[in-house]
């Protein structure tokens, strides 16, 4: 069982905390001033990274789902 990261662009406010907490999973679109989800599948070994990225988002735009 793994995790799926989801990014709600309507909620994203461009704080970019996810880039710090979830390196390799997020990037930033300078034009839109919003995060970009680079990959959604999270292996068990990166569970803590994904959880920290979700918790670190002030806009609550990142969610995790068990897959």
Phi, psi and omega per residue, in radians:
X1 nan 2.449 3.137
X2 -2.278 -2.915 -3.141
X3 -2.135 2.684 3.014
X4 -2.099 2.239 3.028
X5 -1.548 2.445 3.057
X6 -2.286 2.463 3.134
X7 -2.158 2.106 3.109
X8 -1.629 1.816 -3.093
X9 -1.174 -0.389 3.074
X10 -1.208 -0.526 3.135
X11 -1.566 -0.444 -3.075
X12 -1.045 2.270 3.138
X13 -1.944 0.068 3.062
X14 1.386 0.410 3.120
X15 -1.145 -0.504 3.109
X16 1.209 0.275 3.046
X17 -1.063 -0.538 -3.117
X18 -1.113 -0.534 3.112
X19 -1.157 -0.605 3.121
X20 -1.350 -0.783 -3.076
X21 -1.397 -0.468 -3.075
X22 -2.223 1.011 -3.132
X23 -1.021 2.411 -3.117
X24 1.581 -0.302 -3.142
X25 -1.823 -0.400 -3.078
X26 -2.310 2.653 2.983
X27 -2.383 -3.054 -3.091
X28 -2.290 2.315 3.075
X29 -1.639 1.819 -3.094
X30 -1.091 -0.595 -3.131
X31 -1.198 -0.803 -3.127
X32 -1.479 -0.266 -3.078
X33 0.991 0.780 3.123
X34 -2.452 2.803 3.087
X35 -1.263 2.775 3.049
X36 -2.172 2.270 3.065
X37 -1.480 2.028 -3.102
X38 -1.447 -0.627 3.084
X39 -2.667 2.513 -3.060
X40 -1.811 -0.444 -3.133
X41 -1.368 2.190 -3.096
X42 -2.029 2.052 3.071
X43 -1.220 2.762 -3.121
X44 -0.964 -0.570 -3.127
X45 -1.154 -0.341 3.133
X46 -1.867 0.240 -3.100
X47 -0.940 -0.819 -3.107
X48 -1.109 -0.685 3.103
X49 -1.059 -0.824 -3.132
X50 -1.128 -0.729 3.127
X51 -1.115 -0.714 3.126
X52 -1.143 -0.665 3.107
X53 -1.105 -0.761 3.134
X54 -1.147 -0.788 -3.140
X55 -1.169 -0.532 -3.080
X56 -1.407 -0.093 -3.118
X57 -1.494 1.931 -3.140
X58 -1.095 -0.472 -3.104
X59 -1.532 -0.079 -3.106
X60 1.001 0.678 -3.116
X61 -1.526 -0.158 -3.096
X62 -1.927 2.256 3.069
X63 -2.234 2.787 3.102
X64 -2.117 2.462 3.059
X65 -2.289 2.407 3.020
X66 -1.208 2.375 3.136
X67 -2.028 nan nan
